[in-house]
Amino acid sequence: MTPGANVLSLALSVIGKQCIKYYRFIRRETNEIGIDLNRYAPPETLYASVQAVDRNVYPYLGLDFQKRYIRVYACKPLQDIGRDRSSDQIEFAHQRYQVLSDADWYHIDGWDGALCVQIH
């Protein structure tokens, strides 16, 4: 396989994929009482590979045992948190997740992977 071959797209044509809702972060606004609120675009339906994060790796990744995490692999860039911005959100199985970090291969190979934490 060579860069640009989009291995994830090939894999999703063979293995099962899940339907998720993707909420792209747009901007942060300050309301009338001074609280910053994040604004997201309307949900976009994506097909992705969603995988549970094994609790055995929580200590290695520095994750909180009181929270739930998933990994999402999609043929779309997923934005993690940055300076003066929030990250994108994912809805899967009626649960909402915040993107924590991503493995950005989108510009090289057409896919992105993200570690996400359940927020509600």
C-alpha positions in Angstrom: 0.0 0.0 0.0 1.2 3.5 -0.8 0.3 6.9 0.7 -2.8 8.1 -0.9 -4.3 4.7 -1.2 -6.9 5.4 1.6 -6.5 2.1 3.4 -9.5 2.9 5.7 -11.8 3.3 2.7 -10.7 -0.1 1.5 -11.1 -1.6 4.9 -14.6 -0.1 5.4 -15.7 -1.8 2.1 -14.8 -5.2 3.7 -15.5 -4.9 7.4 -18.6 -3.5 9.1 -19.0 0.2 9.5 -21.1 2.2 11.8 -23.3 5.3 11.1 -22.3 8.3 13.3 -23.2 11.9 13.5 -20.4 14.3 13.2 -20.6 17.8 14.8 -17.9 20.2 13.5 -16.8 22.9 15.9 -17.5 26.3 14.4 -16.7 29.0 17.0 -16.7 30.0 20.7 -19.0 32.8 21.8 -19.3 34.6 25.1 -22.9 34.9 26.3 -24.4 37.9 28.1 -23.1 36.7 31.5 -19.6 36.1 30.3 -19.7 32.3 29.9 -18.0 30.9 26.8 -20.3 28.6 24.7 -19.1 26.4 21.9 -21.1 26.4 18.7 -21.2 23.4 16.4 -22.4 22.9 12.8 -25.6 20.8 12.2 -24.8 17.1 12.4 -23.4 15.4 9.3 -23.9 11.6 8.9 -20.7 9.7 8.4 -19.8 6.0 8.1 -16.9 5.1 10.2 -15.2 2.4 12.2 -16.0 2.8 15.9 -14.0 0.8 18.4 -14.1 0.5 22.1 -10.9 1.4 24.0 -9.8 -1.6 26.1 -9.6 -0.6 29.8 -6.3 -2.5 30.0 -4.7 0.4 28.0 -6.2 3.2 30.1 -3.0 3.5 32.3 -0.7 3.6 29.3 -2.8 6.4 27.7 -3.3 8.3 30.9 -7.1 7.9 30.7 -9.6 8.3 33.6 -11.2 5.0 34.7 -14.4 6.9 35.5 -15.0 7.8 31.9 -15.7 5.9 28.7 -13.7 6.2 25.5 -13.9 5.1 21.9 -11.7 5.3 18.8 -13.3 6.6 15.6 -11.7 6.1 12.2 -13.4 8.1 9.4 -12.6 9.3 5.9 -13.0 12.9 7.1 -10.7 15.2 9.0 -11.6 15.2 12.7 -10.4 18.2 14.7 -9.0 17.8 18.2 -8.8 20.5 20.8 -6.5 23.4 20.1 -5.6 26.9 21.4 -8.7 29.0 21.7 -10.9 26.4 20.2 -12.8 23.3 21.2 -12.8 20.0 19.3 -15.4 18.4 17.2 -18.0 16.0 18.6 -19.3 12.6 17.6 -22.6 11.0 18.4 -22.7 7.2 18.3 -25.2 4.8 19.8 -27.2 7.7 21.3 -24.1 8.9 23.2 -22.1 12.1 22.6 -18.3 12.1 22.5 -15.7 14.9 22.4 -12.7 14.4 20.2 -9.6 14.3 22.5 -6.8 13.6 20.0 -6.4 12.6 16.5 -4.1 10.6 14.2 -4.3 12.9 11.2 -3.6 10.9 8.1 -6.3 12.8 6.1 -3.9 14.9 4.0 -1.7 11.9 3.3 -4.0 9.0 3.0 -7.6 10.3 3.2 -8.6 9.1 6.7 -8.4 10.3 10.3 -8.5 8.4 13.6 -9.6 10.0 16.9 -9.7 9.1 20.6 -13.0 10.4 22.0 -14.4 10.7 25.5 -18.1 10.3 26.3 -19.6 13.6 27.5 -23.3 12.6 27.7 
